[in-house]
Amino acid sequence: MGGQARRRIRKLRNWGVAVGLVLLRLWLRPVGPGPDDAGAIETLGPALPEGWQRWGVVQDWLLVGPDAGAWAEAAVARLQGAPLDPNRLPVYPTLTAWAAGQPGDVVFAGHAVNHLASATVPALIWALGLAMGAPSAGLVAGVLVALNPALMTAAGLYGADPAFQMMVVLTALLAWLSLQKGTALAPVLGLVGGLTLATHFLGFAILAPLLALGLLSRRGPWHRWLSPVVTAAIAIGIFRLLFHNPTLSSDLAFIQGIYGTGVTGLLATPQSQVGVFEAAVLAVSEGLGPALQQATDRILRSLRFAGLPPVVLAALLGIGILAPNRRRGRWDFRAPALLTLVLAPALLLEAAQGPERYSRYALPFGFLALGRAVGLLAAPLEFLGRMLLRRWPSGTARLLLALVFLALFLPTLLRQRPRPERPVRPAQDVWVARQLGETFPSAGGLLTRSQNLAFLAALPRCPDRPCEARLESELGECLHAVLDGCPGSGDLPFVREITLVSGPGDVRSQLFESFVLAGSPMVFSHVTTERRVEVYRLSRERLRAAAGPRPQYAPMAPGQRPDGRPLPGPNFMGPGAALPPIGPPR
């Protein structure tokens, strides 16, 4: 058989494995009704297409996941040509809008985008292992990604996380190919890198180290050193083109505020964005001690019950990340450098005590490192095979050991196949939203903690910032904010959700809630096994009467509210003041 025929067979094999991994991931996706889906199926009723049980789950027609309502609202804004909320980067809403075609289909379209994006990740990580010259490592990583319970769960949540996981692996693949092939791929890497930045704000922490690796690994003529610079320029240009928002005075300060708020929980106002970011850096540096163990445990969590001791898995992970390759008599450190730089943000996320969904992008790279370690352990077997058999095919021992390694984990992973999250709350949101539309046809706004409920009811949440009243003297300012922030002239629905766990920016003051409950009639309520939702009618006349005349303030001094109180955040605590405790108790 000639060399050209072998290359064709090898190419067909590689494409066959990639397609097989995609199909495996789609085949493992849960379909049909679950044991807790009867109420959701009854609530959705005609909204469910005929035959949905054969190719989907009821959650595919519901807003499930953190910030799901905000992402759906961004997709509708993209369909209507309206400006996006700057907190929602545009790639996922754009893909959802293209898949939907009309506002009524954005929920299912967003889930479809996530299922497809999640299905491509096993194939992409296989391609990265193949490009590194370690097909057995790519196979191990691809199969473990396809079977991983955490990634299966993430694929069922509405939001940008699965798309971001796909973009990160694709960016790492192109960064590796760019290291191998020089300047030819710089524009493509810049394009994909810019799309990664415009998918999730965490992309900045991943793309920047990869570009630094490309710059430090360049050798030869001077024009080769320009490749990472060209890549960075294209990536930033693509991001600025997609993210352009005229309401922001500084994109960099806004991004710093996003990082700072995510770590500290402090509200980053335009005046305090930089200070909150500095507080976040301090918090991360304080949490680096246990972060390595936590990140390792998160990567290996789904494999811990397969019979291998955790310390062995951790050792394999470390070897796979740090071990260099031996090529043409020289040590090549580019593969461990790339894996280390891509996994480093996951370490910082653990130090910042970030949500688990943010660090799931690291799982494919952790599994690739495990595959590399298995391949390195197979080197003695490879040598022995060549000694015993003259026609021992190269890589056979690595492939056999990789298959044995996978066989250890397959039963455990198949037993852990998760069902989607219970649809009780999302279905309750649909029911309550229908009642809101019938009861408050001219409300103009919705006083609620729930982004999902506001989207389904087609009413804006108002006001856009939570009421901060803590004292009776501050209640009037809060009521004026509600009147100014809620458009329209009709009565306002106030939604009270009992047992709801809210994010740091969604908590109303107990004082304002007590004011509503004291004099507003309850219109309807709905109770499930997970929460009770009560809707009250708040009249604007009562708001105006209780708010009183609008207070007149003196000109503001720097770092003060209109009433003279200091703004929150470390920028306005005075010179030499100590920073407050940051984040949850450790």
Rosetta blueprint (number, residue, H / E / L):
1 M L
2 G L
3 G H
4 Q H
5 A H
6 R H
7 R H
8 R H
9 I H
10 R H
11 K H
12 L H
13 R H
14 N H
15 W H
16 G H
17 V H
18 A H
19 V H
20 G H
21 L H
22 V H
23 L H
24 L H
25 R H
26 L H
27 W H
28 L H
29 R L
30 P L
31 V L
32 G L
33 P L
34 G L
35 P L
36 D L
37 D L
38 A H
39 G H
40 A H
41 I H
42 E H
43 T H
44 L H
45 G H
46 P H
47 A H
48 L L
49 P L
50 E L
51 G L
52 W H
53 Q H
54 R H
55 W L
56 G L
57 V L
58 V H
59 Q H
60 D H
61 W H
62 L L
63 L L
64 V L
65 G L
66 P L
67 D L
68 A H
69 G H
70 A H
71 W H
72 A H
73 E H
74 A H
75 A H
76 V H
77 A H
78 R H
79 L H
80 Q H
81 G L
82 A L
83 P L
84 L L
85 D L
86 P L
87 N L
88 R L
89 L L
90 P L
91 V H
92 Y H
93 P H
94 T H
95 L H
96 T H
97 A H
98 W H
99 A H
100 A H
101 G L
102 Q L
103 P H
104 G H
105 D H
106 V H
107 V H
108 F H
109 A H
110 G H
111 H H
112 A H
113 V H
114 N H
115 H H
116 L H
117 A H
118 S H
119 A H
120 T H
121 V H
122 P H
123 A H
124 L H
125 I H
126 W H
127 A H
128 L H
129 G H
130 L H
131 A H
132 M L
133 G L
134 A L
135 P H
136 S H
137 A H
138 G H
139 L H
140 V H
141 A H
142 G H
143 V H
144 L H
145 V H
146 A H
147 L H
148 N L
149 P H
150 A H
151 L H
152 M H
153 T H
154 A H
155 A H
156 G L
157 L L
158 Y L
159 G L
160 A L
161 D H
162 P H
163 A H
164 F H
165 Q H
166 M H
167 M H
168 V H
169 V H
170 L H
171 T H
172 A H
173 L H
174 L H
175 A H
176 W H
177 L H
178 S H
179 L H
180 Q H
181 K H
182 G H
183 T H
184 A H
185 L H
186 A H
187 P H
188 V H
189 L H
190 G H
191 L H
192 V H
193 G H
194 G H
195 L H
196 T H
197 L H
198 A L
199 T L
200 H L
201 F L
202 L L
203 G H
204 F H
205 A H
206 I H
207 L H
208 A H
209 P H
210 L H
211 L H
212 A H
213 L H
214 G H
215 L H
216 L H
217 S L
218 R L
219 R L
220 G L
221 P L
222 W H
223 H H
224 R H
225 W H
226 L H
227 S H
228 P H
229 V H
230 V H
231 T H
232 A H
233 A H
234 I H
235 A H
236 I H
237 G H
238 I H
239 F H
240 R H
241 L H
242 L H
243 F H
244 H L
245 N L
246 P L
247 T L
248 L L
249 S L
250 S L
251 D H
252 L H
253 A H
254 F H
255 I H
256 Q H
257 G H
258 I H
259 Y H
260 G H
261 T H
262 G H
263 V H
264 T H
265 G L
266 L L
267 L L
268 A L
269 T L
270 P L
271 Q L
272 S L
273 Q H
274 V H
275 G H
276 V H
277 F H
278 E H
279 A H
280 A H
281 V H
282 L H
283 A H
284 V H
285 S H
286 E H
287 G L
288 L L
289 G L
290 P L
291 A H
292 L H
293 Q H
294 Q H
295 A H
296 T H
297 D H
298 R H
299 I H
300 L H
301 R H
302 S H
303 L H
304 R L
305 F L
306 A L
307 G L
308 L L
309 P L
310 P H
311 V H
312 V H
313 L H
314 A H
315 A H
316 L H
317 L H
318 G H
319 I H
320 G H
321 I H
322 L H
323 A L
324 P L
325 N E
326 R E
327 R E
328 R L
329 G L
330 R E
331 W E
332 D E
333 F L
334 R H
335 A H
336 P H
337 A H
338 L H
339 L H
340 T H
341 L H
342 V H
343 L H
344 A H
345 P H
346 A H
347 L H
348 L H
349 L H
350 E H
351 A H
352 A L
353 Q L
354 G L
355 P L
356 E H
357 R H
358 Y H
359 S H
360 R H
361 Y H
362 A H
363 L H
364 P H
365 F H
366 G H
367 F H
368 L H
369 A H
370 L H
371 G H
372 R H
373 A H
374 V H
375 G H
376 L H
377 L H
378 A L
379 A H
380 P H
381 L H
382 E H
383 F H
384 L H
385 G H
386 R H
387 M H
388 L H
389 L L
390 R L
391 R L
392 W L
393 P L
394 S L
395 G L
396 T H
397 A H
398 R H
399 L H
400 L H
401 L H
402 A H
403 L H
404 V H
405 F H
406 L H
407 A H
408 L H
409 F H
410 L H
411 P H
412 T H
413 L H
414 L H
415 R H
416 Q L
417 R L
418 P L
419 R L
420 P L
421 E L
422 R L
423 P L
424 V H
425 R H
426 P H
427 A H
428 Q H
429 D H
430 V H
431 W H
432 V H
433 A H
434 R H
435 Q H
436 L H
437 G H
438 E H
439 T H
440 F L
441 P L
442 S L
443 A L
444 G L
445 G L
446 L E
447 L E
448 T L
449 R L
450 S L
451 Q H
452 N H
453 L H
454 A H
455 F H
456 L H
457 A L
458 A L
459 L L
460 P L
461 R E
462 C L
463 P L
464 D L
465 R L
466 P L
467 C L
468 E L
469 A L
470 R L
471 L L
472 E H
473 S H
474 E H
475 L H
476 G H
477 E H
478 C H
479 L H
480 H H
481 A H
482 V H
483 L H
484 D H
485 G H
486 C L
487 P L
488 G L
489 S L
490 G L
491 D L
492 L E
493 P E
494 F E
495 V E
496 R E
497 E E
498 I E
499 T L
500 L L
501 V L
502 S L
503 G L
504 P L
505 G L
506 D L
507 V L
508 R L
509 S L
510 Q H
511 L H
512 F H
513 E H
514 S H
515 F H
516 V H
517 L H
518 A H
519 G H
520 S L
521 P L
522 M E
523 V E
524 F E
525 S E
526 H E
527 V E
528 T L
529 T L
530 E L
531 R L
532 R E
533 V E
534 E E
535 V E
536 Y E
537 R E
538 L E
539 S L
540 R H
541 E H
542 R H
543 L H
544 R H
545 A H
546 A H
547 A H
548 G L
549 P L
550 R L
551 P L
552 Q L
553 Y L
554 A L
555 P L
556 M L
557 A L
558 P L
559 G L
560 Q E
561 R L
562 P L
563 D L
564 G L
565 R L
566 P E
567 L L
568 P L
569 G L
570 P H
571 N H
572 F H
573 M L
574 G L
575 P L
576 G L
577 A L
578 A L
579 L L
580 P L
581 P L
582 I L
583 G L
584 P L
585 P L
586 R L
